[in-house]
Amino acid sequence: MKFHKLFLFALIAIGMQACVQPAKKVADSPVKYYRAIQFSETPWDTEKGAHELIAKEAKTINNYKFTYNENKQLVSVEYNRNNVLLDYSSLNAAKVTYTYEADKQIKRFFNEKNEPIKNGGASIFEYTLDVSGMRVAMRFLDENNAPVENRNKIHNYQWTKLPDGMIKELRFNLAGASVIMNEFCPFYELRFSYGNSGYVTRMANYQADTLYNCTAENCGDIGVSYFKFENNSSGDLLSFSVHNKVGQLSNLYWGWAKRVNVVDPNGYVTETSMFDQDNEYLSGKNVPVTKTEFDAHGAVVKRISMDKERKIINNPGNGVAMVAYKYDDQGKRTETLQYDKENVLVVPKK
């Protein structure tokens, strides 16, 4: 009887090991699926997924498919459903790929037909990695590997990790002159802070090692010094706020100083509210609240403009209250329709 009990315990232990092993294989799998991509404000960031899915779920849910090589280096990210590429991701492409040559990491972009495309005017992002694998530089190239500037007149980036842990970013044009982030954010030197979980928490404007208050036209009447980002434990962006040097909310070019997101358990942003530097809902020609609805596949089906009371309004800029999206069975977007608050179809102006 004792022998039978020992034999039974051994069988149970073997069975438990058999149950554990597949989970280990999944954890070590070169392919991962996620519902979302973590928010980023700089090309220094490598894509990171949020809200992981299993392979079975990825057959019916829109996802970012991450593939890694034997060295655990990222080789591609594809926005897809059941391995069908989709063209409405946050990647600015249906697919990005990475190849590695010595200290270089080469990034390319593809559309839903798996054809090469440009991103911001460049075909290739060529990163330089240090001995630890950190990105320390990047330059833009065209399809023939010739140096080019992107749409913001940037040719190359340089990054340095500072003793305080912040990432210092500088940008230069083809002539080697320092250039701004973009036309709406006239910042030259930026420093990025990251929390313990690796999520960006602040993007700050510096000059000569000093926090700088930009007072250019696009930076509002009290200036802009830094952007603050708040995330939840899953890495979903909950708020994005703009501040001057002393911490006051400050309006950007578009008139807003803070965006607040409502995020559902899947990481989808179901509502975004916009506030000015007085921490009041946007008014005038702006839409203060946007509600977003998703289908069972995680695809956006409606975006609705609302006032602060959550009543549907027409966007003052184009008269549209709701944008509706339709898809085929594979998840490809087939139609985009616009309606006013009376549910009357709005024909876009040509």
Stockholm file with secondary structure:
# STOCKHOLM 1.0

chainA/1-350         MKFHKLFLFALIAIGMQACVQPAKKVADSPVKYYRAIQFSETPWDTEKGAHELIAKEAKTINNYKFTYNENKQLVSVEYNRNNVLLDYSSLNAAKVTYTYEADKQIKRFFNEKNEPIKNGGASIFEYTLDVSGMRVAMRFLDENNAPVENRNKIHNYQWTKLPDGMIKELRFNLAGASVIMNEFCPFYELRFSYGNSGYVTRMANYQADTLYNCTAENCGDIGVSYFKFENNSSGDLLSFSVHNKVGQLSNLYWGWAKRVNVVDPNGYVTETSMFDQDNEYLSGKNVPVTKTEFDAHGAVVKRISMDKERKIINNPGNGVAMVAYKYDDQGKRTETLQYDKENVLVVPKK
#=GR chainA/1-350 SS CHHHHHHHHHHHHHHHHHHHHHHHHHHTCSEEEEEEECCCSSTTSCCCEEEEECTTGGGTSCEEEEEECTTSCEEEEEEEETTEECSCSTTSSSEEEEEEETTEEEEEEECTTSCEECBTTBSEEEEEECTTSCEEEEEEECTTSCBCCCTTSCCEEEEEECTTSCEEEEEECTTSCBCCSBTTBCCSEEEEEECTTSCEEEEEEEETTEECCBCSGGGTTTCBCEEEEEECTTCCEEEEEEECTTSCBCCCTTSCSEEEEEECTTSCEEEEEEECTTSCBCCTTSCCEEEEEECTTSCEEEEEEECTTSCBCCCTTTCCSEEEEEECTTSCEEEEEEECTTCCBCCCCC
#=GC SS_cons         CHHHHHHHHHHHHHHHHHHHHHHHHHHTCSEEEEEEECCCSSTTSCCCEEEEECTTGGGTSCEEEEEECTTSCEEEEEEEETTEECSCSTTSSSEEEEEEETTEEEEEEECTTSCEECBTTBSEEEEEECTTSCEEEEEEECTTSCBCCCTTSCCEEEEEECTTSCEEEEEECTTSCBCCSBTTBCCSEEEEEECTTSCEEEEEEEETTEECCBCSGGGTTTCBCEEEEEECTTCCEEEEEEECTTSCBCCCTTSCSEEEEEECTTSCEEEEEEECTTSCBCCTTSCCEEEEEECTTSCEEEEEEECTTSCBCCCTTTCCSEEEEEECTTSCEEEEEEECTTCCBCCCCC
//
